[in-house]
Amino acid sequence: MIFQYTWARVLSDQKTQTRRLVQASDRLWTIEHEGRAPEKVLWRGDKVKWRTGRSYAVQPGRNRKGVAKIRLLDIRYQFLGHVSEEEARAEGFSSLAEFIETWTRIHGQFDREQPVWALEFRLIPERET
């Protein structure tokens, strides 16, 4: 997973959530199993984009070698304008205003109605990799 602007926050355990734009071909798939709902995001039909429980490399840029690993804990569909102060801090920012400023710098605008995937994760300690 690429964290070009925030990878250091992931490594310092300040960042435990990330928001990613919902693409037209994305869809959330949930299946009930023994009281819990493993979820995954599928794209282009049946290709798995993200799956809860799976680990992903933290890449500081596209085509860059991973510097750590994270485990995906939860996937939620959300509108960008619904990000709370608490979620902005989980994104690794000191405030919602800082999150909005950084989002705008990266994506060019902050559209409150923009659908996003809210991905919650935890850093996997090196001894577990």
TORKOL-4160 file (C-alpha; in steps of 0.2 Angstrom, whole numbers, padded with zeros to 4 digits, m for minus):
129
<pt num="1" X="0000" Y="0000" Z="0000"/>
<pt num="2" X="0007" Y="0017" Z="m0005"/>
<pt num="3" X="0009" Y="0030" Z="0009"/>
<pt num="4" X="0020" Y="0042" Z="m0001"/>
<pt num="5" X="0016" Y="0057" Z="0010"/>
<pt num="6" X="0012" Y="0049" Z="0027"/>
<pt num="7" X="0023" Y="0033" Z="0028"/>
<pt num="8" X="0034" Y="0040" Z="0042"/>
<pt num="9" X="0018" Y="0043" Z="0052"/>
<pt num="10" X="0014" Y="0024" Z="0049"/>
<pt num="11" X="0031" Y="0019" Z="0055"/>
<pt num="12" X="0029" Y="0030" Z="0071"/>
<pt num="13" X="0012" Y="0022" Z="0074"/>
<pt num="14" X="0004" Y="0039" Z="0073"/>
<pt num="15" X="m0006" Y="0034" Z="0058"/>
<pt num="16" X="m0018" Y="0019" Z="0060"/>
<pt num="17" X="m0031" Y="0024" Z="0047"/>
<pt num="18" X="m0030" Y="0030" Z="0029"/>
<pt num="19" X="m0043" Y="0036" Z="0016"/>
<pt num="20" X="m0043" Y="0030" Z="m0002"/>
<pt num="21" X="m0054" Y="0036" Z="m0016"/>
<pt num="22" X="m0068" Y="0025" Z="m0021"/>
<pt num="23" X="m0066" Y="0020" Z="m0039"/>
<pt num="24" X="m0081" Y="0017" Z="m0051"/>
<pt num="25" X="m0077" Y="m0002" Z="m0052"/>
<pt num="26" X="m0075" Y="m0004" Z="m0033"/>
<pt num="27" X="m0088" Y="m0014" Z="m0023"/>
<pt num="28" X="m0088" Y="m0019" Z="m0005"/>
<pt num="29" X="m0090" Y="m0038" Z="m0002"/>
<pt num="30" X="m0096" Y="m0044" Z="0015"/>
<pt num="31" X="m0099" Y="m0062" Z="0020"/>
<pt num="32" X="m0106" Y="m0067" Z="0037"/>
<pt num="33" X="m0095" Y="m0081" Z="0045"/>
<pt num="34" X="m0096" Y="m0086" Z="0063"/>
<pt num="35" X="m0102" Y="m0070" Z="0070"/>
<pt num="36" X="m0090" Y="m0058" Z="0061"/>
<pt num="37" X="m0090" Y="m0051" Z="0044"/>
<pt num="38" X="m0074" Y="m0052" Z="0034"/>
<pt num="39" X="m0074" Y="m0039" Z="0021"/>
<pt num="40" X="m0065" Y="m0035" Z="0005"/>
<pt num="41" X="m0065" Y="m0022" Z="m0008"/>
<pt num="42" X="m0066" Y="m0030" Z="m0026"/>
<pt num="43" X="m0062" Y="m0020" Z="m0042"/>
<pt num="44" X="m0064" Y="m0024" Z="m0060"/>
<pt num="45" X="m0076" Y="m0038" Z="m0057"/>
<pt num="46" X="m0068" Y="m0050" Z="m0045"/>
<pt num="47" X="m0050" Y="m0044" Z="m0042"/>
<pt num="48" X="m0047" Y="m0042" Z="m0023"/>
<pt num="49" X="m0040" Y="m0024" Z="m0020"/>
<pt num="50" X="m0040" Y="m0025" Z="m0001"/>
<pt num="51" X="m0045" Y="m0038" Z="0012"/>
<pt num="52" X="m0047" Y="m0037" Z="0031"/>
<pt num="53" X="m0034" Y="m0048" Z="0040"/>
<pt num="54" X="m0022" Y="m0047" Z="0026"/>
<pt num="55" X="m0005" Y="m0039" Z="0028"/>
<pt num="56" X="0002" Y="m0026" Z="0016"/>
<pt num="57" X="0019" Y="m0018" Z="0013"/>
<pt num="58" X="0021" Y="0000" Z="0017"/>
<pt num="59" X="0028" Y="0008" Z="0002"/>
<pt num="60" X="0035" Y="0026" Z="0003"/>
<pt num="61" X="0031" Y="0028" Z="m0016"/>
<pt num="62" X="0025" Y="0019" Z="m0031"/>
<pt num="63" X="0037" Y="0005" Z="m0036"/>
<pt num="64" X="0047" Y="0008" Z="m0020"/>
<pt num="65" X="0052" Y="m0006" Z="m0009"/>
<pt num="66" X="0041" Y="m0009" Z="0007"/>
<pt num="67" X="0048" Y="m0002" Z="0023"/>
<pt num="68" X="0036" Y="m0010" Z="0035"/>
<pt num="69" X="0020" Y="m0021" Z="0035"/>
<pt num="70" X="0003" Y="m0017" Z="0041"/>
<pt num="71" X="m0012" Y="m0028" Z="0044"/>
<pt num="72" X="m0029" Y="m0022" Z="0038"/>
<pt num="73" X="m0042" Y="m0023" Z="0052"/>
<pt num="74" X="m0057" Y="m0014" Z="0045"/>
<pt num="75" X="m0064" Y="m0007" Z="0029"/>
<pt num="76" X="m0078" Y="0006" Z="0029"/>
<pt num="77" X="m0087" Y="0016" Z="0015"/>
<pt num="78" X="m0088" Y="0034" Z="0020"/>
<pt num="79" X="m0090" Y="0051" Z="0013"/>
<pt num="80" X="m0075" Y="0062" Z="0015"/>
<pt num="81" X="m0085" Y="0076" Z="0024"/>
<pt num="82" X="m0090" Y="0064" Z="0038"/>
<pt num="83" X="m0072" Y="0062" Z="0044"/>
<pt num="84" X="m0071" Y="0066" Z="0062"/>
<pt num="85" X="m0058" Y="0075" Z="0073"/>
<pt num="86" X="m0054" Y="0058" Z="0080"/>
<pt num="87" X="m0052" Y="0050" Z="0063"/>
<pt num="88" X="m0041" Y="0064" Z="0057"/>
<pt num="89" X="m0030" Y="0060" Z="0072"/>
<pt num="90" X="m0030" Y="0041" Z="0068"/>
<pt num="91" X="m0024" Y="0047" Z="0050"/>
<pt num="92" X="m0009" Y="0054" Z="0059"/>
<pt num="93" X="m0014" Y="0072" Z="0059"/>
<pt num="94" X="m0015" Y="0084" Z="0074"/>
<pt num="95" X="m0032" Y="0091" Z="0068"/>
<pt num="96" X="m0046" Y="0089" Z="0055"/>
<pt num="97" X="m0040" Y="0105" Z="0048"/>
<pt num="98" X="m0023" Y="0098" Z="0045"/>
<pt num="99" X="m0030" Y="0082" Z="0037"/>
<pt num="100" X="m0041" Y="0093" Z="0025"/>
<pt num="101" X="m0026" Y="0104" Z="0021"/>
<pt num="102" X="m0015" Y="0089" Z="0017"/>
<pt num="103" X="m0029" Y="0080" Z="0007"/>
<pt num="104" X="m0032" Y="0096" Z="m0003"/>
<pt num="105" X="m0013" Y="0097" Z="m0007"/>
<pt num="106" X="m0013" Y="0079" Z="m0013"/>
<pt num="107" X="m0029" Y="0077" Z="m0022"/>
<pt num="108" X="m0032" Y="0095" Z="m0028"/>
<pt num="109" X="m0049" Y="0098" Z="m0018"/>
<pt num="110" X="m0058" Y="0092" Z="m0003"/>
<pt num="111" X="m0076" Y="0087" Z="m0009"/>
<pt num="112" X="m0086" Y="0083" Z="0006"/>
<pt num="113" X="m0097" Y="0072" Z="m0005"/>
<pt num="114" X="m0082" Y="0062" Z="m0011"/>
<pt num="115" X="m0085" Y="0043" Z="m0007"/>
<pt num="116" X="m0069" Y="0035" Z="0001"/>
<pt num="117" X="m0064" Y="0019" Z="0009"/>
<pt num="118" X="m0059" Y="0021" Z="0027"/>
<pt num="119" X="m0045" Y="0008" Z="0030"/>
<pt num="120" X="m0041" Y="0004" Z="0048"/>
<pt num="121" X="m0024" Y="m0005" Z="0051"/>
<pt num="122" X="m0011" Y="m0009" Z="0063"/>
<pt num="123" X="0008" Y="m0009" Z="0061"/>
<pt num="124" X="0015" Y="m0026" Z="0062"/>
<pt num="125" X="0031" Y="m0027" Z="0073"/>
<pt num="126" X="0047" Y="m0033" Z="0064"/>
<pt num="127" X="0047" Y="m0048" Z="0075"/>
<pt num="128" X="0030" Y="m0054" Z="0068"/>
<pt num="129" X="0035" Y="m0051" Z="0050"/>
